[in-house]
Amino acid sequence: MNQPPTTDRTGYAILLILCATFLIAVQEALIKFSSSELTLWQIFTIRGFLTIPLFLLMAWPVHQVGAVWRGSFHKWPMARAACMNIMLISIYSGIPIMPLATIIAGVYTAPIFVALISAYFMNDPVGWRGWLGVALGFTGVLFIVQPNGDNFSYFTIFPIIGGFFYGLQAIITRTKCRAYSPLSLSLSLTAFTLALGIIGTIIMLIYAPTTEHPFLTNQWYEMTPRAWAIIAVLCVLMATIGIVMPMAYQNGPATIIATFDYTFLIWAIILDIVLFSDYPNAASISGMVLIVAAGLLIARK
């Protein structure tokens, strides 16, 4: 483990979170783009096998390979990794059929859950501003999900589940993982993802389910040169994000970093339009605005 930061470096943390949100948006767009030629479990498995040695190689020059490896399998880094992987599966379940911005908006219900978790488990009063944020966020979710609409899909609920676990990992990172090296946190996340990829692959091989969502249920596709190139880029993105994201939350107040975390939604909208010609409708935009307003209210509390 490293010594935890003794003082916040807010400007540095903001720069880190802006870089992280852009890279994550690029990563999700690339996964959406390749969802017809790779399966989720294929990505998890191959990327995991290739990225773990990369993390260990990064630790080699400072003679921290053993410390990074041991730290990654401690209780709290693995708990954080479990939350992150549940969040990833929640958002990837709908990524081939839903706009990126809609998925990300669902994930950004995280501050609502952070407020509720903090109130219940940490005796941190929500207050009127927090409750107003919860109400606005819930209204925004209804705008996006449209439970009574003709285009309602149960897949729109999964990003909200992801939002709960994203909020939970943010609390764990800030309160329990400040003393851990970002490489250890990244390695624990990658190892957990690799294990899920192997388990998912075995399940699909045994049961071979037939569904309308082959990204989740198909067996592996043939690895073409194009597929290998996509995996290689995803490995680099995962390695970079896995270090930059926890560093942002370790070096700055969670309320401020969470505010700039919303730039992820802006990047997602831009990439939706540029890459997929997918323009958000009025209801989705209204829901996103309400969710962002809710998050900012709660963060300022």
Buried (B, 14 or more C-beta within 10 A) or exposed (E): BBEEBEEBBEEEBBBBBBBBBBBBBBBBBBBBBBBEBBBBBBBBBBBBBBBBEBBBEBBEEEEBBEBBBEBBBBEBBBBBBBBBBBBBBBBBBBBBBBBBBBBBBBBBBBBBBBBBBBBEEEEBEBBEEBBBBBBBBBBBBBBBBBEEEEEEEEBBBBBBBBBBBBBBBBBBBBEBBBBBBBBBBBBBBBBBBBBBBBEBBEEBEEEEEEEEBBBBBBEBBEBEEEBEEBBEBBBBBBBBBBBBBBBBBBBBBBBBBBBBBBBBBBBBBBBBBEBEEBEBBEBBBBBBBBBBBBBBBBBEB
